[in-house]
Amino acid sequence: MHNKLIAAFACTTALVTAGAASAADLGARYTKAPAYVEPLFNWTGFYVGGHIGGAWTNEQFINNGNGGGFGDLLPGEGYRQRNSGVMGGAQIGYNWQANNYVFGMEGTISGLDNKGSFTNTAFPPANDVFSWRANVLATVVGRAGFAVQNNLFYIKGGYAGVNNRLSVTDPFVTGTGGQTHWHNGWTVGAGWEYGITRNWIVGLEYNYAAFGSQTYQLGGTAANYTFDAKPRDIQWAVVRASYKFDAPTIARY
């Protein structure tokens, strides 16, 4: 009887030990999965879009003396005028994201409505009417920014070019004419963008650009007059909207 009790106790102990081992195996085999974290907004990819806002042009032209005096403007004399207007255009670019840092290249083309006209009143009769306009602006820039989820804060800099025209009318001397030139320059700017969906991006941006001078020959039937003219600077502020093409999703666990 004593031996039977010992055997039964041993059997029970073996069964309990086997059950505990099986439970341990199940616990090790079916561990809890890590918590899923929503994918980060990914700024990497090509994008295209449009922008609209306002621009301010500071126009300058000076008689360089190569054609003699023109009306009341002697060599070395000239004018500077500032005016503003609406601008709008398109952008295309590519962003590459590494952790929170975003780098990219972008090109823009914009139409401007910046122009001015005034009469030279240095000596009577006031008859020299000067007109100018800057109507096309293009940029090719590099961008560098810092991303905080859907927000991107960035700076930019690179090439800028503008199409500019200068003309004059002097009915008494018949020295009337005009010329158009493309001016090369540089630009810097800064902005903020926000990804409202994984594809659509909106933003705000401010830019400054300065340009080199060109010689304008304003020829009439009586004489040719030459001016060194340029948009000294153009500043513009715009709102932007872009469509970003899909890139691989970034996820964290």
C-alpha positions as CSV (number, residue, x, y, z in Angstrom):
1,M,0.0,0.0,0.0
2,H,2.8,2.3,0.9
3,N,4.5,1.6,-2.4
4,K,1.3,2.3,-4.4
5,L,1.0,5.7,-2.7
6,I,4.6,6.6,-3.6
7,A,4.0,5.6,-7.2
8,A,0.8,7.7,-7.5
9,F,2.5,10.7,-6.0
10,A,5.4,10.4,-8.4
11,C,3.0,10.1,-11.4
12,T,1.1,13.2,-10.2
13,T,4.3,15.2,-9.8
14,A,5.4,14.2,-13.3
15,L,2.1,15.4,-14.8
16,V,2.2,18.7,-13.0
17,T,5.8,19.3,-14.1
18,A,5.0,18.5,-17.8
19,G,2.0,20.9,-17.7
20,A,4.2,23.7,-16.3
21,A,6.8,23.1,-19.0
22,S,4.1,23.2,-21.7
23,A,2.7,26.4,-20.3
24,A,6.2,27.9,-20.3
25,D,6.7,26.9,-23.9
26,L,3.4,28.6,-24.9
27,G,4.4,31.8,-23.1
28,A,7.7,31.9,-24.9
29,R,6.2,31.0,-28.2
30,Y,3.3,33.5,-28.2
31,T,4.9,36.8,-27.0
32,K,3.0,40.0,-27.3
33,A,3.6,41.9,-30.6
34,P,5.3,45.3,-30.4
35,A,2.9,48.3,-30.5
36,Y,2.4,49.8,-34.0
37,V,3.3,53.4,-34.5
38,E,1.7,55.4,-37.3
39,P,4.0,56.0,-40.3
40,L,5.9,59.4,-40.3
41,F,5.1,61.9,-43.0
42,N,7.6,61.3,-45.8
43,W,8.9,64.4,-47.6
44,T,10.9,62.3,-50.1
45,G,9.7,62.5,-53.7
46,F,9.0,64.6,-56.8
47,Y,6.4,67.4,-56.6
48,V,4.7,69.9,-58.9
49,G,2.5,72.8,-58.0
50,G,1.6,76.5,-58.2
51,H,2.0,79.7,-56.2
52,I,0.4,83.2,-56.1
53,G,1.2,86.3,-54.2
54,G,2.7,89.8,-54.4
55,A,6.1,91.1,-55.7
56,W,8.0,94.4,-55.2
57,T,10.5,95.6,-57.8
58,N,13.1,98.3,-57.2
59,E,14.0,99.6,-60.7
60,Q,17.1,101.7,-61.4
61,F,18.5,103.2,-64.7
62,I,21.4,105.6,-65.1
63,N,22.6,107.5,-68.2
64,N,26.0,105.9,-68.9
65,G,27.1,108.7,-71.2
66,N,27.8,106.5,-74.2
67,G,25.1,108.2,-76.2
68,G,25.5,111.7,-74.7
69,G,22.9,113.5,-72.7
70,F,19.3,112.6,-73.1
71,G,16.9,115.4,-72.6
72,D,17.4,116.5,-69.0
73,L,19.4,113.5,-67.9
74,L,23.2,114.1,-68.0
75,P,25.7,111.2,-68.0
76,G,25.7,109.7,-64.5
77,E,22.2,110.9,-63.7
78,G,19.2,108.6,-63.5
79,Y,16.2,107.4,-61.6
80,R,15.1,104.8,-59.2
81,Q,11.5,103.8,-58.7
82,R,9.8,101.1,-56.7
83,N,6.5,99.5,-57.5
84,S,4.5,96.3,-56.7
85,G,2.1,94.0,-58.3
86,V,0.5,90.5,-58.4
87,M,2.7,87.5,-59.3
88,G,1.9,83.8,-59.8
89,G,3.4,80.8,-61.4
90,A,4.5,77.1,-61.1
91,Q,7.1,75.1,-59.3
92,I,8.7,71.7,-59.7
93,G,11.2,70.0,-57.5
94,Y,12.5,66.9,-55.6
95,N,13.0,66.4,-51.9
96,W,15.1,63.8,-50.1
97,Q,14.6,63.1,-46.4
98,A,17.2,61.7,-44.0
99,N,15.7,61.5,-40.4
100,N,14.4,65.0,-39.8
101,Y,16.5,66.7,-42.4
102,V,15.2,67.4,-45.9
103,F,17.3,68.5,-48.9
104,G,16.1,69.3,-52.4
105,M,16.2,71.1,-55.7
106,E,13.5,73.3,-57.1
107,G,12.8,75.4,-60.2
108,T,10.1,78.1,-60.6
109,I,8.7,80.2,-63.3
110,S,6.5,83.2,-62.5
111,G,4.6,86.0,-64.3
112,L,4.9,89.5,-62.8
113,D,2.8,92.6,-63.0
114,N,5.5,95.0,-61.8
115,K,5.8,98.2,-63.8
116,G,6.2,101.9,-63.5
117,S,6.1,105.1,-65.5
118,F,7.0,108.7,-64.7
119,T,8.0,112.0,-66.3
120,N,11.3,113.7,-66.0
121,T,10.6,117.1,-64.4
122,A,14.2,118.4,-64.0
123,F,13.8,121.2,-66.5
124,P,10.7,122.5,-68.3
125,P,9.0,121.5,-70.4
126,A,8.5,118.1,-68.7
127,N,8.5,115.9,-71.8
128,D,10.6,112.8,-71.1
129,V,8.4,109.9,-70.1
130,F,10.2,106.8,-68.9
131,S,8.5,103.4,-68.5
132,W,9.7,100.1,-67.3
133,R,8.3,96.7,-66.5
134,A,9.5,93.3,-65.1
135,N,7.2,90.6,-66.3
136,V,8.9,87.1,-66.0
137,L,10.9,85.7,-63.1
138,A,12.7,82.3,-63.0
139,T,14.7,80.6,-60.3
140,V,16.7,77.4,-59.8
141,V,17.6,76.8,-56.1
142,G,18.7,74.3,-53.6
143,R,16.7,73.8,-50.4
144,A,17.5,72.6,-46.9
145,G,15.0,72.1,-44.1
146,F,14.0,70.5,-40.9
147,A,10.9,68.4,-40.7
148,V,8.7,67.9,-37.7
149,Q,6.2,65.3,-38.8
150,N,3.9,67.1,-41.3
151,N,5.7,70.5,-40.9
152,L,8.8,71.5,-42.9
153,F,10.8,74.6,-42.2
154,Y,13.3,75.4,-44.9
155,I,15.8,77.9,-46.4
156,K,16.7,78.2,-50.1
157,G,19.2,79.9,-52.4
158,G,20.5,79.9,-55.9
159,Y,20.0,81.4,-59.4
160,A,17.4,84.0,-60.4
161,G,16.7,85.6,-63.7
162,V,14.2,88.3,-64.8
163,N,12.9,89.7,-68.0
164,N,13.0,93.6,-67.9
165,R,12.1,96.4,-70.3
166,L,13.0,100.1,-70.3
167,S,11.6,102.6,-72.8
168,V,11.4,106.4,-73.1
169,T,9.3,108.9,-75.1
170,D,10.5,112.4,-75.9
171,P,8.1,113.9,-78.5
172,F,10.2,117.1,-79.0
173,V,13.5,115.4,-79.7
174,T,11.9,112.3,-81.2
175,G,14.3,110.3,-79.1
176,T,11.8,107.6,-78.5
177,G,12.5,103.9,-78.1
178,G,12.8,100.9,-75.8
179,Q,14.7,97.6,-75.3
180,T,14.2,94.4,-73.4
181,H,16.9,92.3,-71.6
182,W,17.2,89.2,-69.5
183,H,19.0,89.9,-66.2
184,N,20.9,87.2,-64.3
185,G,21.2,87.3,-60.5
186,W,20.9,85.4,-57.3
187,T,18.1,84.7,-54.8
188,V,17.6,83.6,-51.1
189,G,14.5,82.7,-49.3
190,A,12.7,80.9,-46.5
191,G,9.4,79.1,-46.0
192,W,7.1,76.7,-44.2
193,E,5.2,73.8,-45.7
194,Y,2.6,71.5,-44.3
195,G,1.5,68.1,-45.5
196,I,-2.3,68.1,-45.3
197,T,-2.3,64.5,-46.8
198,R,0.5,62.2,-47.9
199,N,0.3,63.9,-51.3
200,W,-1.0,67.4,-51.0
201,I,1.2,70.1,-49.5
202,V,0.5,73.8,-48.8
203,G,2.9,76.5,-47.6
204,L,4.1,80.1,-47.3
205,E,7.3,81.5,-48.7
206,Y,9.3,84.8,-48.8
207,N,12.2,85.5,-51.3
208,Y,14.7,88.2,-52.1
209,A,16.6,88.5,-55.4
210,A,19.2,90.9,-56.8
211,F,20.3,91.3,-60.4
212,G,23.2,92.5,-62.6
213,S,23.0,95.6,-64.8
214,Q,22.5,95.6,-68.6
215,T,23.0,98.4,-71.2
216,Y,19.8,99.6,-72.8
217,Q,20.0,101.5,-76.1
218,L,16.9,103.6,-76.4
219,G,17.1,104.6,-80.1
220,G,15.0,107.2,-81.8
221,T,15.1,109.0,-85.2
222,A,17.3,111.8,-83.9
223,A,19.9,110.0,-81.7
224,N,20.6,106.8,-79.7
225,Y,20.7,107.1,-75.9
226,T,22.2,104.4,-73.6
227,F,21.3,103.6,-70.0
228,D,22.7,101.1,-67.5
229,A,19.5,99.7,-66.0
230,K,18.5,96.8,-63.8
231,P,15.9,95.7,-61.2
232,R,18.1,96.4,-58.2
233,D,16.1,93.8,-56.3
234,I,12.8,92.0,-56.4
235,Q,11.1,90.7,-53.3
236,W,8.1,88.4,-53.3
237,A,5.8,86.6,-50.8
238,V,3.5,83.8,-52.0
239,V,1.2,81.0,-50.9
240,R,2.0,77.6,-52.4
241,A,0.2,74.3,-53.1
242,S,2.0,71.2,-54.4
243,Y,1.2,67.6,-55.3
244,K,3.9,65.2,-54.1
245,F,4.2,61.8,-55.8
246,D,4.3,58.8,-53.5
247,A,7.5,57.6,-52.0
248,P,8.3,54.6,-49.8
249,T,6.6,54.9,-46.4
250,I,8.7,55.4,-43.2
251,A,7.5,53.6,-40.1
252,R,8.8,53.2,-36.6
253,Y,8.4,50.4,-34.1
